[in-house]
Amino acid sequence: MFRIGEFARLGGVSAKALRNYDLRGIFGPAWVDPRSGYRYYSPAQLPELRRVIALKDLGLPLAEVAELLAGGADLRVTLQRRRRELEDSRASIARKLAALDIRVEMADSGPDVVVRRVEPQLVAGIRAIDPAEDVAALFYELESTVKDAGARAPLPPGMLIDQNGESPGFEVFVPVTRPVDSGRAGSHRLPALRVASLIHRGPYEGMPDAGRSLEEWITAAGYEQADRTRILYLQFGAEPELELPEAYLAEQDNDFVTEIQVPVVSR
């Protein structure tokens, strides 16, 4: 029989780890001296200890290891699930490495892209089939309709742009507190999505270049577009009579702030 320190050296773990395993009911000593409380271990226990270590090294939490050793969980199912988790982690790391390579290659000129979740949102919108339709006029019409209905939510307006291959067109939208269906305006709820997001500051003439940079980043990072592109106007110009929140207004186009959101899924 070995004292805890000796057995720990044999097993390749610390004495502290053995005490922790004992307290958690995962792996205990062969015998405990009732007078001194010292733990004693047998070499015959080494295979059992190695299984604990092997499962822990796979990233399984100790509580799950304990359940497996007690026969309360299916080992094959648990290991298959852990494999899926590791595959997801590997894919995530690969995307981060790809994004890092983009920044290294482009240095300070590279896009600052963030992948994040956007929450569902109730909006009123007007859809334009003709890509040449006046965007500013559509926004004025929509904002006026929502203002008259008293349903404007204090959030930035935006645009949905159809993906390539669909019927050409776009939709301007305004966040609302309740449905507004009047004239050409119709309400619907934008779904929650995972998006790759890029902030553009300055005149709208620079938006195409920003959009291309974002598309290149998405491809290089191992994503593909999953839904219509969203444009959010975080700071923009607007007519005073629309009475929009001042925090969103800018007098000079150099002060415009626009967010491009592309819904993405992993390839």
N, C-alpha and C positions, 0 to 999 in steps of 0.2 A: 504494500500500500504506500502511496505517496502523499506527502503533505501538499497543500494547495499550491505553494510556490514551485515545487518540483514538478508537479503534474502540469502546471501552466507552461513551464518551459518545454516539456515534452509535447504538449498539444499546440504550441505556437500561439498562445494567447496570454493575456495578463491575468494575474490573480484577481484583479478587480472585475474583469469580465466574467470569470468563473463565479464570483460571488453574485454578480448581477443575474447570471443565468439561473442560479439557484433560487434567488429571491423571486424570479419571475416564473419559476416552475418549469423551466425549459430543460435544464440539465443540472442534476444535483450530484453530490458526492456519494460514494459507495457506503460510507459510514461516517457518522459524526460522533466524536467523543463526548458522551453526556456530561462529563465533568469539565472539560476544558472548552468544549464547543468547537474544537479544531475539526476541519473537514479533511477527510482522507479519500483518495481516489485510487482506482485500480486501472492498470494498463488495458484491461478488457473494455474499459469505457471509451478508449480513444476513437474507435470507429463512430460511436454515437456523437462524440464531440466534433469530429470532422464533419459529420452531416450538418450539425448546427452551424459550423463555420461556413460550410459551402453554401447553405441556403442564405445565410446572412450576406455573404459576398455577392450573391446575385441581386442584392438590393431589397430583399424581403424584410419588412419590419419584424422585430422580435416577437410581437404579439402574434403575427401570422405564422412565424416559425414554430411557436409554441403550439398553435392550433394544429399545424401539420403533423408535428411529432406526436400529438395526442390522438391523432386519427380523426380530428374533427373537420378536416378539409381534404379535398381531392388534390393530390400532389401534381398530377398531370395537368389538371385544369389551372391550378395556380401557376405552374411554370409556363404554360402557354400564354396566360394573361401577362405574366412578367415579360415574356418575349415580345409581345405586342407593345408593351410600354417602352421597352428598350429600342424597338424599331422606330417608334414615334420620336423618341429622344434623339436617335441617330439622324432621322430626317430633319428634325429641328436644328441640330448642330450643323448639318450640311447646309441648310439655308442660311444660317448665321455666317458660316465660313464664306459662302458665296457672296453675301452682302458685304462682308469685310473685304473680300478681294476687289469688289467694285470700288469701295472707298479708297483702298490702297492705290488702285490704278488711276482713279480720278483725282485723288488727293483732296484739296480744299474745294474743288469744283463739283464733287460728287453730291448726289441728292441725299437729303436727310429724310429717309423714308421710315415710317413707323407702321408696323402692322398692329391693328387694334380692332376691338369690337365696337360697333355702333349699335345703339339701342333702337327698338322700333319707335316710329314717330308718326303721328297723325298729321297729314298735310292736305292742303287744297292745291290743285294743280291745273294748268292749262297745257294741253299737248299741241305741239306744232308739227305738222307733217312735212312742211317745207323747211329744209335746213337754213334757207335764206331769210326766214321770217325775222322781223325785228325783235330781238330779245328784250331790249329795254321797254318797248311798247307792251309786250306781253306781261312783263313784271308790273308795269304801271297798272294795267287792267286788272291783274290778279290781286295786287296789293289793295287797290281801290275797292274791289269786291269784298275782300276779307275785312277791310276796315269798316265798310258799311254794315257788315254783319256783326261787327264787334267781337270777332273771334280770333284776332291775331295773337299768337303765342310769342313770347319774348325770346325767340330763337332765330338764327340766321336763315335767310331764304336760300334756295338752291336750284339746281338743274339736274335732270336725269338725261343722259345721252345714250342713245341706242348703241348696242354693240355692232361691230362689223358683221355683215351677213344678214342683219335684220332689216326691216323696212326703215329707211332713213328718217330721222326726226329726233325731236327732243321734247322734254316737258319741263316747264318752270314750275317750281312749287314754293309754297309758303307754309310754315308750321302754323297749325291752328289748335284752338282749345276744344273745338267741337266741329262736327262736319259742316262744310259750307258747299252747297250745290246750287249755284246760281249762275245764269248766263253760260259762259263757256267753262266755268270753274267746276271741278268735281273733286270730291274728297276720297282719299284712300289712305291706307297705313303703309308706310315704308317698313319693310321687314328688318329685323336685326340681322346684321351681317358682319363678317370679318373682312376688313378692308386694309389695303396698303395705301397709306396716306402721305401726301406731300403738300407742304405749304409753299405757295407762291406769293411773293410780295412785289407789287408794282403794277404797271399797266397790263391790261388784258392781252395786249399784243404778244406778251411773253408766255402766255399759257400753252400754246402748241409745243414749244420747246420743253416746258416743264412736263407736259403730258408724255412726250416721247422719252424723257429721262426716266419717268416713273415706269413706263412700259418696259424699257430695257432692264430696269432694276427687277421688276417682277419676273421677267423671263430668266434672268441670271440667278435669281434667288430660289428658283424651283417652284414658282407658283404659276397659276393660270387664271385668267379672268373668269368670274363666275356669274356676273350679273351686270346690269347697266352701270356705267360710270356715274358717280355723283360729284357735282361741283357745289361746294358750299361757299357763299359769299360772306366772309367774316367781317370785312370792312369794305364799304362800297359807297357810291354816290347815289342819292335819291332825292326826289322832289320834296320840298318842305311840307306840302299839303298831305302827304301820305302819313306824316306823324310817326315815323319809325323810330325805334330806340336809338338815342344819340350815340350809344357805345358802338353801334355798327356803322356809323356814317363817317365818311372821309371826304374832304373837299378836293384834294389833289389825287390824280390817278397813281402817282408814285407811292401813295399811302394805302392803296388798295391791298387787302389781304384775302387770298382765295385758297381754299383747300380742295385738292383733287383727291377723291376717294375711289379706288378701284376695288370692288369686291373680289376676293381671291380664295382659291382652294389650292391645296398642295397637289402637285402633279404626281 
